[in-house]
Amino acid sequence: MSTLDEDLARLNFEYLMLARECARSNPEEAAWRFGLDRVGIDRLAGMTQEQLREHAESSRAVIQLLPVYTPSNLPLVAYVDLLQPCITRTADETNAV
């Protein structure tokens, strides 16, 4: 495995571990932070470490970076505020994403 592949696999694995932990502890936040739907959250939360490693070693990035776009009619500070998570209630089993 080349250095690029190794680095990408390591980055993917760390990202997937973080996303899985978030999916397990706070599904609503996982939906917002990682762009997952309910099926994706459930699937990720149920994955073993070995399954995560298999996905991480796919030789493709699992992280998708969001473009930095600021609407022309909105100050950058206001736009950044919109990007902050706004979770005002705790999700329970019945109303989670």
C-alpha distances in whole Angstrom, upper triangle without the diagonal:
4,7,8,6,6,10,11,10,12,15,15,15,18,20,20,21,24,25,25,28,30,30,31,34,35,34,36,34,31,33,34,31,28,30,30,33,34,32,29,30,31,28,26,28,28,24,23,20,18,19,18,14,14,15,13,10,12,10,13,15,18,20,23,25,28,30,33,36,39,42,45,48,46,45,42,43,44,41,39,41,41,37,38,38,41,41,45,45,43,42,43,42,44,44,40,38
4,5,5,6,9,10,11,12,14,15,16,18,20,21,22,24,26,27,29,30,31,33,35,36,35,37,35,32,33,34,30,28,30,30,33,35,33,30,31,33,30,27,30,30,26,25,22,21,21,20,17,17,17,15,12,13,10,13,15,18,19,22,23,27,28,31,34,37,40,43,46,44,43,40,41,43,40,37,40,40,36,37,37,41,41,45,45,44,43,44,43,46,45,41,39
4,5,5,6,8,10,10,12,14,15,17,18,20,21,23,24,25,27,29,30,31,33,34,34,36,33,30,32,32,29,27,29,30,33,35,33,30,31,32,30,27,29,30,26,25,22,21,22,20,17,17,18,14,12,14,11,14,14,17,18,21,22,25,27,29,32,35,39,41,44,42,41,37,39,40,37,35,38,38,34,35,35,39,39,43,44,42,41,43,42,45,44,40,38
4,5,5,6,8,10,11,12,14,15,16,18,20,21,22,24,26,27,28,30,32,32,32,33,31,28,29,29,26,24,26,27,30,32,31,27,28,30,28,25,28,29,25,25,22,21,21,19,16,17,16,13,11,12,9,11,11,14,15,17,18,22,23,25,29,32,35,37,40,39,38,35,36,37,34,32,35,35,31,32,33,36,37,41,41,40,39,41,40,43,41,38,35
4,5,5,6,9,10,10,12,14,15,16,18,20,21,22,24,26,26,28,30,31,30,32,30,26,28,28,25,23,25,25,28,30,29,25,26,28,25,22,25,26,22,22,19,18,18,16,13,13,13,10,8,9,6,8,10,13,14,17,19,22,24,27,30,33,36,39,42,40,39,36,37,38,35,33,36,35,31,32,32,36,36,40,40,39,38,39,38,41,40,36,34
4,5,5,6,9,10,10,12,14,15,16,18,20,21,23,24,25,27,29,30,29,31,29,26,28,29,25,23,25,26,29,30,29,25,26,28,25,22,24,25,21,20,17,16,17,15,12,13,13,10,8,11,9,11,12,14,15,18,20,24,26,28,31,34,37,40,43,41,40,36,37,39,36,33,36,35,32,32,32,36,36,39,40,38,37,38,38,40,39,35,34
4,5,5,6,9,10,11,12,14,15,17,18,20,21,23,24,26,27,28,28,30,27,24,26,26,23,21,24,24,28,30,29,25,25,27,25,22,24,25,22,21,18,18,18,15,13,14,14,10,10,12,10,11,10,13,13,16,17,21,23,24,28,31,34,37,40,37,37,33,34,35,32,30,32,32,28,29,29,33,33,37,38,36,35,37,37,39,38,34,32
4,5,5,6,8,10,10,12,14,15,16,18,20,21,22,24,26,26,26,27,25,22,23,24,21,18,20,21,25,27,25,22,22,25,22,19,22,23,20,19,17,16,16,13,12,13,11,8,8,9,7,7,7,9,10,13,14,18,20,22,26,29,32,35,37,35,35,32,33,34,31,28,31,30,26,27,27,31,31,35,36,34,33,35,34,37,35,32,30
4,5,5,6,9,10,10,12,14,15,16,18,20,21,22,24,25,25,27,25,21,23,24,21,18,21,21,24,25,24,20,21,23,20,17,19,20,17,16,13,13,13,10,8,9,9,5,5,7,7,8,8,9,11,15,17,20,23,25,28,32,35,37,40,38,37,34,35,36,33,30,32,32,28,28,28,31,31,35,35,33,32,33,33,35,34,31,29
4,5,5,6,9,10,11,12,14,15,17,18,20,21,23,24,24,26,24,21,23,24,20,18,21,21,25,26,25,21,21,23,21,18,19,20,17,16,13,13,14,11,9,11,11,7,8,11,11,12,10,11,12,16,17,21,23,25,28,31,35,37,40,37,37,33,33,35,32,29,31,31,27,27,27,30,30,34,34,32,31,33,32,35,34,30,29
4,5,5,6,9,10,11,12,14,16,17,18,20,21,22,22,24,21,18,20,21,17,15,18,19,22,24,24,20,20,22,20,17,19,20,17,17,14,15,15,12,11,13,11,8,10,12,11,11,8,9,9,12,13,17,19,21,25,28,31,34,36,34,33,29,30,31,28,25,28,27,23,24,24,27,27,31,31,30,29,31,31,33,32,28,26
4,6,5,6,9,10,10,12,14,15,16,18,20,21,20,22,20,16,18,19,16,13,16,16,19,21,20,16,17,19,17,13,16,17,14,15,12,13,12,9,8,10,8,5,8,9,9,9,6,6,7,11,13,16,19,21,25,28,31,34,36,34,33,30,31,31,28,26,28,27,23,24,23,26,26,30,30,29,27,29,28,31,30,26,24
4,5,5,6,9,10,10,12,14,15,16,18,20,19,22,20,16,19,20,17,14,17,17,20,21,20,17,16,18,16,12,14,15,12,12,9,10,10,6,6,9,8,5,8,10,12,12,10,9,10,14,16,19,22,25,28,31,33,37,39,36,36,32,33,33,30,28,29,29,25,25,24,27,27,30,30,28,27,28,27,30,29,25,24
4,6,5,6,9,10,11,12,14,15,17,18,18,20,18,15,18,18,15,14,17,17,20,21,21,18,17,19,17,13,15,16,14,14,11,13,13,9,9,13,11,9,12,14,15,14,12,11,10,14,15,18,22,23,26,29,32,35,37,34,34,30,30,31,28,25,27,26,23,22,21,25,24,28,28,26,25,27,27,29,28,25,23
4,5,5,6,9,10,11,12,14,15,16,16,18,15,12,15,15,12,10,13,14,17,19,18,15,14,17,15,12,13,16,14,14,12,14,13,10,11,13,11,9,12,14,14,13,10,8,7,11,12,15,18,20,23,26,29,32,34,31,31,27,27,28,25,23,24,23,20,19,19,22,22,25,26,24,23,25,25,27,26,22,21
4,5,5,6,9,10,10,12,14,15,14,17,15,11,14,15,12,10,13,12,15,16,16,12,11,13,12,8,10,12,10,11,9,11,10,6,9,11,9,8,11,13,14,13,11,8,9,12,14,17,21,23,25,28,31,34,36,33,33,30,30,30,27,25,26,25,21,21,20,23,22,26,25,23,22,23,23,25,24,20,19
4,5,5,6,9,10,11,12,14,14,17,15,12,15,17,14,12,15,14,17,18,17,14,13,14,13,9,10,12,10,10,8,11,11,7,9,12,11,10,13,15,17,16,14,12,12,16,17,20,23,25,28,30,33,36,38,35,35,31,31,31,29,26,27,26,23,22,20,23,22,25,25,22,21,22,22,25,24,20,20
4,5,5,6,9,10,11,12,12,15,12,10,13,14,11,10,14,13,16,17,17,14,12,14,14,10,11,13,12,13,12,15,14,11,13,16,14,12,16,18,19,18,15,12,12,15,16,18,21,22,25,27,30,33,35,32,31,28,27,28,25,23,23,23,19,18,17,20,19,22,22,20,19,21,21,24,23,19,18
4,6,5,6,9,10,10,10,12,10,7,10,11,9,7,10,10,13,13,14,11,9,11,11,8,8,12,11,13,12,15,14,10,13,15,13,12,16,17,19,17,14,11,10,13,15,16,20,21,24,26,29,32,33,30,30,27,27,27,24,22,22,21,18,17,15,18,17,21,20,18,17,19,19,21,20,16,15
4,5,5,6,9,10,10,13,11,8,11,14,12,10,13,11,13,13,13,10,8,9,9,6,5,8,8,9,10,13,11,9,12,14,13,13,16,17,20,18,16,13,13,16,18,20,23,25,28,30,32,36,37,34,34,31,31,30,28,26,26,25,21,20,18,20,19,22,21,18,17,18,17,20,19,16,15
4,5,5,6,8,9,12,11,9,12,14,12,12,15,13,16,15,16,13,10,12,12,9,7,10,10,11,11,15,14,12,15,17,16,16,19,21,23,21,19,16,16,18,20,21,25,26,29,30,33,36,37,34,34,31,30,30,28,25,25,24,21,20,17,19,17,20,19,16,16,16,17,20,19,16,16
4,5,5,5,7,9,7,5,9,10,9,9,12,11,13,13,14,12,9,11,13,10,8,12,13,14,15,18,17,14,17,19,18,17,21,22,24,22,19,16,15,17,18,19,23,24,26,27,30,33,34,31,31,28,27,26,24,22,22,21,18,16,14,16,14,17,16,14,13,14,15,18,17,13,13
4,6,6,5,8,8,5,8,11,10,9,11,9,10,10,11,9,6,7,9,7,5,9,11,13,14,17,15,13,17,19,17,17,21,21,24,22,20,16,16,17,19,20,24,25,27,29,31,34,35,32,32,30,29,28,26,24,24,22,19,18,15,17,15,18,16,14,12,13,13,15,14,11,10
4,6,6,10,10,9,11,14,13,13,15,13,14,12,13,12,8,8,10,8,5,8,10,12,14,17,16,14,18,20,18,19,22,23,26,24,22,19,19,21,23,23,27,28,30,32,34,38,38,35,35,33,32,31,29,27,26,25,22,21,18,19,16,19,17,14,12,12,12,15,15,11,12
4,6,9,9,9,12,13,13,14,16,14,15,14,16,14,11,12,14,12,9,12,14,15,16,20,19,17,20,23,21,21,25,26,28,27,24,21,20,22,23,24,27,28,30,31,33,37,37,34,34,31,30,29,28,25,24,23,21,19,16,17,14,16,14,11,10,11,12,15,14,11,13
4,6,5,6,9,10,11,12,13,12,13,12,14,13,10,11,14,12,10,14,16,18,19,22,21,19,22,24,22,22,26,27,29,27,24,21,20,21,22,22,25,26,27,28,30,34,34,31,31,29,27,26,25,23,21,20,18,16,13,13,10,13,11,8,7,9,10,13,12,9,10
4,5,5,6,9,10,10,11,9,9,8,11,10,7,8,11,10,9,12,14,17,19,21,20,18,21,23,21,21,25,25,27,25,23,19,18,19,21,20,24,25,26,28,29,33,33,30,31,29,28,26,24,23,22,20,18,17,13,14,11,14,12,10,8,9,9,12,10,6,6
4,5,5,7,9,10,10,9,9,9,12,12,9,11,14,13,13,16,18,21,22,25,23,21,24,26,23,24,27,27,29,27,24,20,19,19,20,19,23,23,24,25,26,30,30,27,28,26,25,23,22,20,19,17,15,14,10,11,8,11,10,8,7,9,11,12,9,6,5
4,5,5,6,8,9,10,11,11,14,13,10,13,15,14,13,17,18,21,21,24,22,20,23,25,22,22,26,26,27,25,22,19,17,17,18,17,20,21,22,23,25,28,28,25,26,24,22,21,19,18,16,15,13,11,8,9,8,11,11,10,9,12,14,15,13,10,9
4,5,5,5,7,7,9,10,12,10,7,10,12,10,10,14,15,17,18,21,19,16,19,21,18,18,22,22,24,21,19,15,14,15,16,16,19,20,22,24,25,29,30,27,27,25,24,23,21,19,19,17,14,14,11,13,11,15,14,13,11,14,14,16,14,10,9
4,6,6,5,5,6,8,10,9,7,11,13,11,12,15,17,20,21,23,20,18,22,22,19,20,24,23,25,22,19,16,15,14,16,15,18,20,21,22,24,27,28,25,26,24,24,22,20,19,18,16,14,14,11,12,11,15,14,14,12,14,14,15,13,10,7
4,6,5,7,9,11,14,12,11,14,16,15,15,19,20,22,23,25,23,20,23,25,22,21,25,25,26,23,20,17,15,14,14,13,16,17,18,19,20,24,24,22,23,21,20,19,16,15,15,12,10,10,8,9,9,13,14,14,13,16,17,18,15,12,9
4,6,8,11,13,15,13,11,15,16,14,15,18,18,21,21,23,21,18,21,23,19,19,22,22,23,20,17,14,12,12,12,11,15,15,17,19,21,24,25,22,23,20,20,19,16,14,15,13,10,10,8,11,11,15,16,16,15,18,19,20,18,14,12
4,6,9,12,13,10,9,13,13,11,13,16,16,19,18,21,18,15,18,19,16,16,19,19,20,17,14,11,9,9,10,11,14,16,18,20,22,26,27,24,25,22,22,22,19,17,18,16,13,13,12,14,15,18,19,18,17,19,19,21,18,15,13
4,7,10,12,9,9,13,14,12,14,17,17,21,21,23,20,18,20,21,18,18,21,20,21,18,15,12,11,10,11,11,14,16,17,20,21,25,26,24,25,22,23,22,19,18,18,16,13,14,12,15,15,18,19,18,17,19,19,20,17,14,11
4,7,8,5,6,9,10,9,11,14,15,18,19,21,18,16,19,19,16,17,21,20,21,19,16,13,12,12,14,14,18,20,21,23,25,28,29,27,28,26,26,25,22,21,21,19,16,17,15,17,16,19,19,18,15,17,17,17,16,12,9
4,6,5,6,9,10,11,12,14,16,19,21,23,19,18,21,21,18,20,23,22,24,21,19,16,16,15,18,17,20,23,23,25,26,30,31,29,30,28,28,27,24,23,23,20,18,19,16,18,16,19,19,17,15,16,15,15,13,11,7
4,5,5,6,9,10,10,12,14,18,20,22,19,18,22,22,19,21,24,23,26,24,22,18,19,19,21,21,24,26,27,29,29,33,34,32,33,31,31,29,27,26,26,23,21,21,18,19,17,19,18,16,13,13,12,12,11,8,6
4,5,5,6,9,10,11,13,16,19,20,17,16,20,19,17,19,22,21,24,22,21,17,18,19,21,22,25,28,29,31,32,35,36,34,36,34,34,32,29,29,28,26,24,24,21,22,20,23,21,19,16,16,14,15,14,12,9
4,5,5,6,8,10,11,14,16,18,14,13,17,17,14,16,19,18,21,18,17,13,15,15,18,19,22,25,26,29,30,34,35,33,34,32,32,30,28,27,27,24,22,22,19,21,20,23,22,20,17,17,16,17,16,13,10
4,5,5,6,9,10,14,15,17,15,14,17,18,15,17,20,20,23,20,19,15,15,16,19,19,23,25,27,29,30,34,35,32,33,31,31,29,27,26,25,23,21,20,17,19,17,20,19,16,14,14,13,15,14,10,9
4,6,5,6,9,12,15,17,14,14,18,18,16,18,21,21,24,22,21,17,18,20,22,23,27,29,30,33,34,38,38,36,37,35,34,33,31,29,29,27,24,24,21,22,20,22,20,18,14,14,12,14,14,11,10
4,6,5,6,10,13,14,11,11,15,14,13,15,18,18,21,20,19,15,17,18,22,23,26,29,31,33,35,38,39,37,38,36,36,35,32,30,30,28,26,25,23,24,22,25,24,21,18,18,16,17,18,15,13
4,5,5,9,10,12,10,8,12,13,11,13,16,16,19,18,16,13,14,16,19,21,24,27,29,31,33,37,38,35,36,33,33,33,30,28,28,27,24,23,21,23,21,24,23,20,18,18,16,19,18,15,14
4,6,9,11,13,11,10,14,15,14,15,19,19,22,21,20,16,17,19,22,23,27,29,31,33,35,38,39,37,37,35,34,33,31,29,29,27,24,23,21,22,20,23,21,18,16,15,14,17,17,13,13
4,7,10,12,10,10,14,14,14,16,19,19,23,22,21,18,19,22,24,26,30,32,34,36,38,42,43,40,41,38,38,37,34,33,32,31,28,27,24,26,24,26,24,21,18,18,15,18,19,16,16
4,7,8,6,7,10,11,10,12,15,16,19,19,18,15,17,20,23,25,29,31,33,36,38,42,43,40,41,38,38,37,35,33,33,31,28,28,25,27,25,28,27,24,21,21,19,22,22,19,18
4,5,5,6,9,10,11,12,14,16,19,20,19,17,19,22,25,27,31,33,36,38,41,44,45,43,43,40,40,40,37,35,35,34,31,30,28,30,28,31,29,26,24,23,22,24,25,22,22
4,5,5,6,9,10,10,12,15,18,18,18,16,18,21,24,26,30,32,35,37,40,43,45,42,42,39,39,39,36,34,35,34,30,29,27,30,28,31,30,27,25,25,24,27,27,24,24
4,5,5,6,9,10,11,13,16,17,18,16,19,22,25,28,31,34,36,39,42,45,47,44,44,41,41,41,39,36,37,36,33,32,30,33,31,34,33,30,28,28,27,30,30,27,26
4,5,5,6,9,10,11,15,15,16,14,17,20,23,26,29,32,34,37,40,43,45,42,43,40,40,40,37,35,36,34,31,31,29,31,30,33,32,29,27,27,25,27,28,24,23
4,5,5,6,9,10,13,13,13,11,13,17,20,22,26,28,31,34,36,40,42,39,39,36,36,36,34,31,32,31,28,27,26,28,27,31,30,27,25,26,24,27,27,23,22
4,5,5,6,9,11,13,13,12,14,18,21,24,27,29,32,35,38,41,43,41,41,38,38,38,35,33,34,33,30,30,28,31,30,34,33,30,29,29,28,31,31,27,26
4,5,5,7,10,12,13,12,15,18,21,24,28,30,33,36,39,42,44,42,42,39,40,40,37,35,36,35,31,32,30,33,32,36,35,32,30,31,29,31,31,28,26
4,5,5,9,9,10,8,12,15,18,21,24,27,30,33,35,39,41,39,39,36,37,37,33,32,33,32,28,29,27,30,30,33,32,30,28,29,27,30,29,26,24
4,6,8,8,8,7,10,14,16,20,23,25,28,32,34,37,40,38,38,34,35,35,32,30,32,31,27,27,26,30,29,33,33,30,29,30,29,31,30,27,25
4,6,8,9,10,13,16,19,22,25,28,31,34,37,40,42,40,40,37,38,38,35,33,35,34,30,31,30,33,33,37,36,34,33,33,32,35,34,30,28
4,5,8,9,12,15,18,21,24,27,29,33,35,38,41,39,40,36,38,38,35,33,35,33,30,31,30,33,33,37,37,35,33,34,32,34,34,30,28
4,7,9,12,14,17,20,22,25,28,32,34,37,40,38,39,35,37,37,34,32,35,33,30,31,31,34,34,38,38,37,35,36,35,37,36,33,30
4,6,9,11,13,17,19,22,25,28,31,34,36,35,35,32,34,34,31,29,32,30,27,28,28,31,32,35,36,34,33,34,33,35,34,30,27
4,5,7,10,14,16,19,22,25,28,31,33,32,32,29,30,31,27,26,28,27,23,24,24,28,28,32,33,31,30,32,31,33,31,28,25
4,6,10,13,16,19,22,25,27,30,33,31,31,28,29,29,26,24,26,25,21,22,22,25,25,29,29,28,26,28,27,29,28,24,22
4,6,10,13,15,18,21,24,27,29,27,28,24,25,26,22,21,23,21,18,19,19,22,23,27,28,27,25,28,27,29,27,24,21
4,6,9,13,15,18,21,24,26,25,25,22,24,24,20,19,21,19,16,18,18,22,23,26,28,27,26,28,28,29,27,24,21
4,6,9,12,15,18,21,23,22,22,19,20,21,17,16,19,17,14,16,17,20,22,26,27,27,26,29,30,31,28,25,22
4,6,9,12,15,18,20,18,19,16,18,18,14,13,16,14,11,14,15,18,21,24,26,26,26,29,29,30,27,24,21
4,6,10,12,15,18,16,17,14,17,17,13,13,16,15,12,16,17,20,23,26,28,29,29,32,33,33,30,28,24
4,7,10,12,15,13,13,11,13,14,10,10,14,13,11,14,17,19,22,26,28,29,29,33,34,34,31,29,26
4,6,9,12,11,11,10,13,12,9,10,14,12,11,15,17,20,23,26,28,30,30,33,35,35,31,29,26
4,6,8,7,8,6,10,10,7,9,12,11,11,14,17,19,23,25,28,30,30,34,36,36,32,30,27
4,6,5,8,8,11,10,8,11,13,12,13,16,19,20,24,26,29,31,31,35,36,36,32,31,28
4,6,8,9,12,12,10,14,16,15,16,19,22,23,27,29,32,34,35,38,40,39,36,34,32
4,7,10,12,10,10,14,15,14,16,19,22,22,26,27,31,33,34,37,39,39,35,34,31
4,6,8,7,7,10,11,11,13,16,18,19,23,24,28,30,31,35,37,36,33,31,29
4,5,5,6,9,10,11,13,15,18,19,23,25,28,31,32,35,38,38,34,33,31
4,5,5,6,9,10,11,13,16,18,22,24,27,29,30,34,36,37,33,31,29
4,5,5,6,9,10,11,15,16,20,21,25,27,29,32,35,35,32,30,28
4,5,5,6,9,10,14,14,18,19,23,25,27,30,33,33,29,28,26
4,5,5,7,9,12,14,17,19,23,25,26,30,32,32,28,26,24
4,5,5,7,10,12,16,18,21,23,24,28,30,31,27,25,24
4,5,5,9,10,13,15,19,21,22,26,29,29,25,24,22
4,6,8,9,12,14,18,20,21,24,27,27,23,22,20
4,6,9,12,15,18,19,20,24,26,26,23,21,19
4,6,9,12,15,17,18,22,24,25,21,19,18
4,6,9,12,13,14,18,20,21,18,16,15
4,6,9,11,13,17,19,20,16,15,14
4,6,8,9,13,16,16,13,12,12
4,7,10,13,16,16,13,13,14
4,6,9,13,13,11,11,12
4,6,10,11,9,9,11
4,7,8,6,5,8
4,6,6,6,9
4,6,6,9
4,6,9
4,6
4
